[in-house]
């Protein structure tokens, strides 16, 4: 998997609920589902799709957590988009 800088738009209340519902209590699954749902590149192109889930789940938990945190550290706020 090619390394890209990860960005995200803010999580909505619906998306937070969806992530808690979908992830079966595992941190790895939660991070993976969040990356699939929210990770975008600097031009807002989606980085991951549902078909990437198995590949992502093979990564170590600490790598997934690092990617998750990077994504939200680089949050793109809606007012910046206008």
C-alpha positions in Angstrom: 0.0 0.0 0.0 1.5 3.4 -1.1 1.9 5.8 1.8 -0.1 9.1 1.4 -0.7 11.9 3.8 -4.1 11.3 5.3 -6.8 14.0 5.8 -10.4 13.9 7.0 -13.5 16.0 7.1 -15.0 16.2 10.6 -17.0 13.3 11.9 -20.7 13.9 12.1 -22.8 12.5 15.0 -24.2 10.0 12.5 -20.8 8.8 11.5 -19.7 8.4 15.1 -22.7 6.3 15.8 -22.1 4.3 12.7 -18.5 3.6 13.6 -19.5 2.4 17.1 -22.2 0.2 15.7 -20.1 -1.4 12.9 -16.9 -2.0 14.8 -17.2 -5.2 16.8 -15.4 -3.9 19.9 -11.9 -4.3 18.5 -9.7 -1.2 18.2 -8.2 -2.5 15.0 -11.7 -2.8 13.4 -12.7 0.7 14.7 -9.6 2.3 13.3 -10.0 0.4 10.0 -13.7 1.4 9.6 -12.9 5.0 10.4 -10.1 5.1 7.8 -12.4 3.6 5.2 -15.2 6.0 6.1 -13.2 9.2 6.4 -9.7 9.1 5.0 -9.2 11.5 2.1 -6.2 12.9 0.3 -5.5 16.6 0.1 -7.8 16.9 -2.9 -10.6 15.2 -1.0 -10.3 11.9 -3.0 -11.2 8.8 -0.9 -8.1 6.9 0.1 -9.7 3.6 1.1 -12.8 1.6 0.1 -14.6 -1.3 1.7 -12.6 -3.7 -0.4 -9.4 -2.5 1.5 -10.7 -3.7 4.9 -9.0 -7.1 4.9 -5.6 -5.5 3.9 -5.9 -2.8 6.5 -6.8 -5.3 9.2 -3.5 -7.1 8.5 -1.6 -4.0 9.6 -0.5 -3.8 13.3 -2.8 -2.0 15.6 -0.3 0.7 16.4 0.1 1.5 12.6 -3.7 1.7 12.2 -3.9 4.0 15.2 -1.1 6.2 13.8 -3.0 6.5 10.5 -6.2 7.3 12.4 -4.6 10.0 14.4 -2.8 11.5 11.4 -6.1 11.6 9.6 -7.8 13.7 12.3 -4.7 15.8 13.0 -5.1 16.9 9.4 -8.8 17.6 9.6 -10.1 19.8 6.7 -12.8 22.1 8.1 -15.8 22.8 5.8 -15.2 26.6 5.9 -11.8 26.1 4.3 -13.5 24.4 1.3 -15.4 27.5 0.3 
